[in-house]
Amino acid sequence: MKHKRSDFPDGFLFGTATSSYQIEGHGFGGAGRTQWDDFAATPGNVVRAEDGARACDHFHLYENDFNLVRDAGFDCYRFSLSWARVLPEGRGTVNEAGLDFYDRLTDAMLERGLKPCATLYHWEMPSALQDLGGWRNRDIAGWFADWTEIIMKRVGDRMYSVAPINEPWCVAWLSHFLGHHAPGLRDIRATARAMHHVLLAHGRSIQAMRGLGMDNLGAVFNFEWAEPADDSAEAARAAELYDGYYNRWFLGAVFKGEYPETVLEGLGPHMPANWQDDFPTIQSPVDWCGLNYYTRKLIAPDDGPWPAHKEVEGPLPKTLMGWEIYPQGLYDFLTRTARDYTGDLPLIVTENGMASPDVIENGAVHDAARIDYLEQHLDAVKRALAEGVPVNGYYIWSLLDNYEWALGYEKRFGLVHVDFDTLERTPKASYKALQTALGS
């Protein structure tokens, strides 16, 4: 890689990220059933009906995995804590084995000099709470605050940073409007409630952690840069609406106490009663803002019901996910977020990476396309830094090839190749390039 650690400011943090259901092996250790177990068991939802019961078996192999994080030269390890592993029914009786597991995990990171960066929810809703409506039910905010308190009383004293919820757009829109992720709904009323309650739960969780005396708490959002598919006014409006419900809805709520009016035109009639009164909780102050970024989308109008638009295939090179490689979007989001929402608040690129068709040849994985992708996006971070944007870190998705949700185990995002039959780990060329870059 042309980049090296010394090209970035002192204290700039490099990390890699994973999530619990995608790597741990949810079938181990007394974890409770999740909506993803249910979703995957329903024909047609997930490639080959694959689930996270074994995944990468990080549950048993975490010591080796943390050695890989340390040996790469990373400062931070961003991971998530499984609600159903600790509270199998989502509330009530605690699974002590789950708490013990995260105790061991935390200590193992610290023993290797890694900063633990926790996420409290990366999509594994306990099935028992989904039965009660999940994110559609306003009570979820209280249940989530209780979960926050239980797990943080155990490990919170050793966390470097914590964010309540990963990618609220995926939690709410992708899962309740498009139906691509668990619980697999396509219901505008459910979507409106989920879009609001996920933010209310975020605020309640921040308050719970403040009550425990914790700091370095953040909010993590996913972003897609939206551009009109052509020069028409209709395409411009379509792209603005996409940007509204994908990007500005969540930033606006947490940092301004408002939702975009163009989005409320569609969701407003379906919002829960008195939603406006929740902004003081949603706006509970955070210490940093995390940006997960992968791609852009070209948006065109269509004749269907609201939001009455569609995605159009773009001309740029694409990853194995079919996502355009558009590093300019990362620069644009970093600069816009600081300018319009967060000001001097530290920003962290909490996820960035690509899926590629990685295969082992003669004991090695030559993923040159991934190295190039990371190079281009690090260029974007450096441009933002040069303009005074307070970017404090860059975390790569992901450490390991893992369970890619509805796409099963087909799409490989890892810096480390995983053989899902033998579970053997093989560091890819990108891992080795980063190892060199971070050591210089």
C-alpha positions as CSV (number, residue, x, y, z in Angstrom):
1,M,0.0,0.0,0.0
2,K,1.1,3.5,-0.7
3,H,-0.4,4.7,2.6
4,K,1.3,4.3,5.9
5,R,0.4,5.1,9.5
6,S,2.8,8.1,9.6
7,D,0.7,9.7,6.9
8,F,-2.1,10.3,9.4
9,P,-2.3,12.5,12.4
10,D,-0.9,11.4,15.8
11,G,-3.6,9.4,17.6
12,F,-5.5,8.5,14.5
13,L,-6.9,5.0,15.1
14,F,-7.0,2.1,12.7
15,G,-9.3,-0.8,13.4
16,T,-11.2,-3.7,11.9
17,A,-14.8,-4.6,12.6
18,T,-17.1,-7.7,13.0
19,S,-20.5,-8.5,14.4
20,S,-21.6,-11.2,16.8
21,Y,-24.1,-13.2,14.8
22,Q,-21.9,-13.1,11.7
23,I,-18.9,-14.7,13.3
24,E,-19.5,-16.1,16.8
25,G,-21.6,-19.2,16.3
26,H,-25.0,-18.5,17.8
27,G,-25.6,-22.1,18.5
28,F,-23.0,-22.2,21.2
29,G,-23.1,-21.1,24.9
30,G,-26.8,-21.0,25.6
31,A,-27.7,-18.1,23.4
32,G,-31.4,-17.6,22.7
33,R,-33.2,-17.7,19.4
34,T,-33.1,-14.6,17.2
35,Q,-35.1,-13.2,14.4
36,W,-32.2,-14.2,12.0
37,D,-32.6,-17.8,13.0
38,D,-36.3,-17.5,12.2
39,F,-35.7,-15.6,9.0
40,A,-33.1,-18.0,7.7
41,A,-35.3,-21.0,8.5
42,T,-38.0,-19.6,6.2
43,P,-37.5,-20.8,2.6
44,G,-36.4,-18.2,0.1
45,N,-35.0,-15.6,2.5
46,V,-31.4,-16.6,2.7
47,V,-29.1,-18.3,0.2
48,R,-29.2,-22.0,0.9
49,A,-31.1,-21.2,4.1
50,E,-27.7,-20.6,5.8
51,D,-27.7,-19.2,9.3
52,G,-25.2,-18.1,12.0
53,A,-25.4,-21.3,14.2
54,R,-21.7,-22.0,13.6
55,A,-20.5,-19.1,11.5
56,C,-16.7,-18.7,12.0
57,D,-16.9,-20.3,15.5
58,H,-15.3,-17.2,17.0
59,F,-16.9,-18.4,20.2
60,H,-14.2,-21.0,20.5
61,L,-11.5,-19.5,18.3
62,Y,-11.5,-15.9,19.5
63,E,-7.9,-16.1,21.0
64,N,-6.5,-16.8,17.5
65,D,-8.7,-14.2,15.9
66,F,-7.5,-11.5,18.3
67,N,-3.9,-12.5,17.6
68,L,-4.7,-11.7,13.9
69,V,-6.0,-8.3,14.9
70,R,-3.0,-7.6,17.0
71,D,-0.5,-8.9,14.5
72,A,-2.0,-6.7,11.7
73,G,-1.1,-3.7,13.8
74,F,-4.7,-2.5,14.4
75,D,-5.4,-0.2,17.4
76,C,-9.1,-0.9,17.7
77,Y,-11.4,-3.9,17.4
78,R,-15.1,-3.0,16.7
79,F,-17.4,-5.9,17.7
80,S,-21.0,-6.3,18.8
81,L,-22.6,-7.9,21.8
82,S,-25.5,-10.3,21.2
83,W,-28.6,-9.4,23.1
84,A,-30.0,-13.0,22.8
85,R,-26.7,-14.5,24.0
86,V,-27.0,-12.6,27.4
87,L,-30.8,-12.4,27.6
88,P,-32.2,-15.5,25.7
89,E,-35.8,-14.1,25.9
90,G,-34.6,-10.5,25.4
91,R,-35.5,-9.6,29.0
92,G,-35.9,-11.5,32.3
93,T,-33.4,-14.3,33.1
94,V,-29.8,-13.7,32.3
95,N,-27.6,-16.4,30.7
96,E,-24.6,-16.1,32.9
97,A,-22.5,-18.1,30.3
98,G,-23.2,-15.2,27.9
99,L,-21.9,-12.6,30.3
100,D,-18.9,-14.7,31.0
101,F,-18.1,-15.0,27.3
102,Y,-18.1,-11.3,26.8
103,D,-15.9,-10.9,30.0
104,R,-13.4,-13.3,28.4
105,L,-13.6,-11.6,25.1
106,T,-13.0,-8.2,26.6
107,D,-10.0,-9.3,28.7
108,A,-8.5,-11.1,25.7
109,M,-8.6,-7.9,23.7
110,L,-7.0,-5.9,26.4
111,E,-4.3,-8.5,26.9
112,R,-3.3,-7.9,23.3
113,G,-3.3,-4.1,23.6
114,L,-6.5,-3.7,21.6
115,K,-9.1,-1.0,22.3
116,P,-12.6,-2.7,22.6
117,C,-15.2,-0.8,20.6
118,A,-18.5,-2.3,21.3
119,T,-21.9,-2.1,19.5
120,L,-24.9,-3.1,21.5
121,Y,-27.1,-4.2,18.6
122,H,-26.1,-5.5,15.2
123,W,-29.5,-6.9,14.1
124,E,-29.9,-10.0,16.3
125,M,-33.3,-9.2,17.8
126,P,-34.3,-11.9,20.3
127,S,-37.2,-13.9,18.8
128,A,-39.3,-13.5,22.0
129,L,-39.2,-9.7,21.6
130,Q,-39.9,-9.9,17.8
131,D,-43.0,-11.9,18.8
132,L,-44.1,-8.7,20.8
133,G,-43.6,-6.5,17.7
134,G,-39.9,-5.9,17.9
135,W,-39.0,-2.4,16.6
136,R,-42.7,-1.7,15.9
137,N,-43.4,-1.7,19.6
138,R,-42.5,1.4,21.6
139,D,-41.6,-0.7,24.6
140,I,-38.5,-1.8,22.7
141,A,-36.8,1.4,23.8
142,G,-37.2,0.4,27.5
143,W,-36.2,-3.2,26.8
144,F,-33.1,-2.0,25.0
145,A,-32.1,0.3,27.8
146,D,-32.4,-2.6,30.3
147,W,-30.2,-4.8,28.0
148,T,-27.7,-1.9,27.8
149,E,-27.5,-1.6,31.6
150,I,-27.1,-5.4,32.2
151,I,-24.2,-5.9,29.7
152,M,-22.5,-2.6,30.5
153,K,-22.5,-3.2,34.2
154,R,-20.4,-6.3,33.4
155,V,-18.0,-5.0,30.7
156,G,-18.6,-1.3,30.4
157,D,-15.7,-0.4,32.7
158,R,-13.3,-1.9,30.1
159,M,-14.8,-0.5,26.9
160,Y,-12.8,2.1,24.9
161,S,-16.0,3.2,23.1
162,V,-19.6,2.1,22.8
163,A,-22.4,2.7,20.2
164,P,-25.9,1.5,20.8
165,I,-27.1,0.5,17.4
166,N,-25.4,-0.4,14.1
167,E,-26.9,1.1,10.9
168,P,-30.5,2.1,11.9
169,W,-31.5,2.3,8.3
170,C,-30.9,-1.4,7.9
171,V,-32.7,-2.1,11.2
172,A,-35.7,-0.1,10.1
173,W,-36.0,0.4,6.3
174,L,-34.2,-2.5,4.8
175,S,-35.9,-4.9,7.2
176,H,-39.4,-3.5,7.5
177,F,-40.0,-1.7,4.1
178,L,-37.9,-3.6,1.6
179,G,-38.1,-6.9,3.5
180,H,-34.6,-8.0,2.6
181,H,-33.4,-8.6,6.2
182,A,-35.1,-10.0,9.3
183,P,-37.9,-9.7,10.2
184,G,-38.6,-9.5,6.4
185,L,-41.6,-7.1,6.5
186,R,-42.8,-5.0,3.6
187,D,-45.1,-2.7,5.6
188,I,-45.0,1.1,5.5
189,R,-46.7,1.5,8.9
190,A,-44.2,-0.9,10.5
191,T,-41.4,1.0,8.8
192,A,-42.5,4.4,10.2
193,R,-42.6,3.0,13.7
194,A,-39.2,1.2,13.4
195,M,-37.6,4.3,11.9
196,H,-38.6,6.2,15.0
197,H,-38.3,3.6,17.7
198,V,-34.7,2.6,16.7
199,L,-33.7,6.2,17.4
200,L,-35.7,6.3,20.6
201,A,-33.9,3.2,21.8
202,H,-30.5,4.7,20.8
203,G,-31.3,7.7,23.0
204,R,-32.5,5.6,26.0
205,S,-29.3,3.4,25.7
206,I,-27.0,6.5,25.7
207,Q,-28.9,7.7,28.8
208,A,-28.5,4.3,30.5
209,M,-24.7,4.3,29.9
210,R,-24.3,7.9,31.1
211,G,-26.1,6.8,34.3
212,L,-23.3,4.2,34.7
213,G,-20.7,7.0,34.4
214,M,-19.6,5.9,30.9
215,D,-18.2,8.2,28.2
216,N,-16.8,7.9,24.7
217,L,-20.3,7.0,23.5
218,G,-21.3,7.4,19.9
219,A,-23.8,6.9,17.1
220,V,-23.1,4.7,14.0
221,F,-25.0,5.3,10.8
222,N,-24.7,3.8,7.3
223,F,-24.7,6.0,4.3
224,E,-25.2,5.8,0.6
225,W,-24.5,8.8,-1.6
226,A,-27.6,9.4,-3.8
227,E,-27.2,11.0,-7.2
228,P,-29.9,11.6,-9.8
229,A,-29.8,9.1,-12.7
230,D,-30.2,11.9,-15.2
231,D,-30.5,15.7,-15.4
232,S,-34.3,15.9,-14.9
233,A,-36.0,17.7,-12.0
234,E,-37.9,14.5,-11.3
235,A,-34.6,12.5,-10.9
236,A,-33.3,15.2,-8.6
237,R,-36.3,15.0,-6.4
238,A,-36.1,11.2,-6.3
239,A,-32.4,11.3,-5.2
240,E,-33.2,14.0,-2.6
241,L,-35.9,11.7,-1.1
242,Y,-33.6,8.7,-1.1
243,D,-30.9,10.8,0.6
244,G,-33.6,11.9,3.1
245,Y,-34.8,8.5,4.3
246,Y,-31.4,6.8,4.0
247,N,-29.0,9.5,5.4
248,R,-30.6,12.7,6.7
249,W,-33.4,11.1,8.7
250,F,-31.0,9.6,11.3
251,L,-28.4,12.4,11.4
252,G,-31.2,15.0,11.6
253,A,-32.9,13.3,14.5
254,V,-29.8,12.8,16.6
255,F,-28.1,16.1,15.9
256,K,-30.9,18.5,15.1
257,G,-34.1,17.0,16.6
258,E,-35.9,16.9,13.2
259,Y,-36.9,14.6,10.4
260,P,-36.8,15.6,6.7
261,E,-40.1,17.0,5.6
262,T,-40.0,15.2,2.2
263,V,-39.8,11.9,4.1
264,L,-42.6,12.8,6.5
265,E,-44.8,13.3,3.4
266,G,-44.7,9.5,3.1
267,L,-44.1,8.2,6.6
268,G,-46.0,10.9,8.6
269,P,-49.4,9.3,8.5
270,H,-48.0,6.1,9.9
271,M,-45.8,7.5,12.7
272,P,-46.5,6.6,16.3
273,A,-48.5,9.1,18.4
274,N,-46.6,12.1,19.8
275,W,-43.4,11.1,18.1
276,Q,-42.3,14.8,18.2
277,D,-42.0,14.6,22.0
278,D,-39.2,12.0,21.8
279,F,-36.5,14.2,20.3
280,P,-35.0,15.3,23.6
281,T,-34.3,11.6,24.3
282,I,-33.1,10.9,20.8
283,Q,-30.8,13.9,21.0
284,S,-29.0,12.6,24.1
285,P,-25.5,13.9,23.5
286,V,-22.9,11.6,22.0
287,D,-19.1,12.0,22.0
288,W,-18.5,10.9,18.4
289,C,-20.3,10.0,15.2
290,G,-19.5,6.8,13.2
291,L,-19.9,6.5,9.4
292,N,-20.3,3.2,7.6
293,Y,-19.8,3.7,3.9
294,Y,-19.5,1.4,0.9
295,T,-21.1,2.9,-2.3
296,R,-23.4,5.3,-4.1
297,K,-26.7,4.8,-5.8
298,L,-28.2,6.4,-9.0
299,I,-31.9,7.1,-8.4
300,A,-34.6,7.6,-11.0
301,P,-38.3,8.3,-10.6
302,D,-40.9,5.6,-11.3
303,D,-44.7,5.4,-11.4
304,G,-45.2,3.3,-8.3
305,P,-46.5,4.3,-4.9
306,W,-44.4,6.5,-2.5
307,P,-41.4,6.8,-2.6
308,A,-41.9,6.3,-6.3
309,H,-38.4,5.8,-7.4
310,K,-35.9,3.1,-8.3
311,E,-32.2,2.4,-8.4
312,V,-30.5,2.5,-11.8
313,E,-27.3,0.6,-12.5
314,G,-24.3,2.9,-12.6
315,P,-21.2,2.9,-14.9
316,L,-18.4,2.5,-12.3
317,P,-16.5,-0.6,-11.4
318,K,-18.4,-2.7,-8.9
319,T,-17.6,-5.0,-6.0
320,L,-18.9,-8.6,-5.8
321,M,-22.0,-7.1,-4.1
322,G,-22.7,-5.2,-7.3
323,W,-22.0,-1.9,-5.5
324,E,-20.2,0.8,-7.4
325,I,-16.8,1.8,-6.1
326,Y,-17.2,5.5,-5.4
327,P,-14.6,6.8,-2.8
328,Q,-15.7,10.4,-3.6
329,G,-18.9,9.6,-1.6
330,L,-16.9,8.9,1.6
331,Y,-15.2,12.3,1.3
332,D,-18.6,13.9,0.6
333,F,-20.2,12.4,3.6
334,L,-17.3,13.2,5.9
335,T,-17.3,16.9,4.9
336,R,-21.2,17.2,4.8
337,T,-21.6,15.5,8.1
338,A,-19.2,17.8,9.9
339,R,-20.5,20.9,8.1
340,D,-24.2,20.3,8.5
341,Y,-24.6,18.2,11.6
342,T,-21.7,17.4,13.9
343,G,-19.3,20.4,13.8
344,D,-16.2,19.7,15.8
345,L,-17.4,16.3,17.1
346,P,-14.9,13.5,16.2
347,L,-15.9,11.4,13.2
348,I,-14.9,7.8,12.7
349,V,-15.2,5.7,9.6
350,T,-16.6,2.7,11.5
351,E,-17.0,0.5,8.4
352,N,-15.5,0.5,4.9
353,G,-14.5,-2.5,2.8
354,M,-15.5,-4.7,-0.1
355,A,-16.6,-8.1,-1.1
356,S,-14.5,-9.9,-3.7
357,P,-14.4,-13.4,-5.2
358,D,-11.5,-14.5,-3.0
359,V,-10.0,-18.0,-3.5
360,I,-6.9,-19.6,-2.1
361,E,-4.3,-20.4,-4.7
362,N,-1.1,-22.1,-3.5
363,G,-1.9,-21.2,0.0
364,A,-2.4,-17.5,-0.6
365,V,-5.3,-15.1,-1.5
366,H,-4.3,-12.3,-3.9
367,D,-7.0,-9.7,-3.4
368,A,-5.4,-6.8,-5.2
369,A,-8.9,-5.3,-5.9
370,R,-9.4,-4.9,-2.1
371,I,-6.1,-3.3,-1.6
372,D,-7.0,-0.8,-4.3
373,Y,-10.4,-0.2,-2.8
374,L,-8.9,0.6,0.6
375,E,-6.2,2.8,-1.0
376,Q,-8.9,4.9,-2.7
377,H,-11.0,5.3,0.4
378,L,-8.0,6.2,2.6
379,D,-7.3,8.9,0.0
380,A,-10.8,10.2,0.6
381,V,-10.2,10.3,4.4
382,K,-6.9,12.2,3.9
383,R,-8.6,14.8,1.7
384,A,-11.2,15.4,4.4
385,L,-8.5,15.6,7.0
386,A,-6.6,18.1,4.9
387,E,-9.7,20.3,4.9
388,G,-10.0,20.2,8.7
389,V,-12.7,17.6,9.1
390,P,-12.1,16.0,12.5
391,V,-11.7,12.4,11.4
392,N,-10.3,10.3,14.2
393,G,-10.3,6.8,12.9
394,Y,-10.8,4.3,10.0
395,Y,-12.1,0.8,10.6
396,I,-12.2,-1.9,7.9
397,W,-15.0,-4.3,7.4
398,S,-14.2,-7.0,8.1
399,L,-11.6,-9.0,9.9
400,L,-13.0,-12.3,8.7
401,D,-15.0,-13.7,5.9
402,N,-18.4,-14.3,7.6
403,Y,-22.1,-14.7,7.4
404,E,-23.3,-12.0,5.1
405,W,-27.0,-12.1,6.2
406,A,-29.4,-12.9,3.4
407,L,-26.5,-13.7,1.1
408,G,-25.3,-16.5,3.4
409,Y,-21.6,-17.3,3.2
410,E,-21.1,-16.4,-0.5
411,K,-19.8,-12.8,-0.2
412,R,-16.4,-12.5,1.3
413,F,-15.5,-9.1,2.9
414,G,-12.7,-10.4,5.1
415,L,-9.0,-9.4,5.4
416,V,-8.7,-13.0,6.5
417,H,-10.1,-15.9,4.4
418,V,-12.2,-18.4,6.3
419,D,-12.7,-22.0,5.0
420,F,-16.3,-22.5,6.2
421,D,-15.8,-26.3,6.3
422,T,-12.5,-26.5,8.2
423,L,-12.7,-23.0,9.8
424,E,-9.0,-22.5,8.8
425,R,-8.0,-18.8,8.7
426,T,-5.7,-17.6,5.9
427,P,-4.6,-13.9,5.9
428,K,-5.1,-12.4,2.5
429,A,-2.7,-10.1,0.6
430,S,-4.7,-7.1,1.9
431,Y,-4.1,-8.2,5.5
432,K,-0.3,-8.3,4.8
433,A,-0.3,-5.0,3.0
434,L,-2.1,-3.4,5.9
435,Q,0.3,-5.1,8.3
436,T,3.2,-3.3,6.6
437,A,1.4,0.0,6.3
438,L,0.4,0.1,9.9
439,G,3.9,-0.7,11.1
440,S,5.4,2.3,9.3
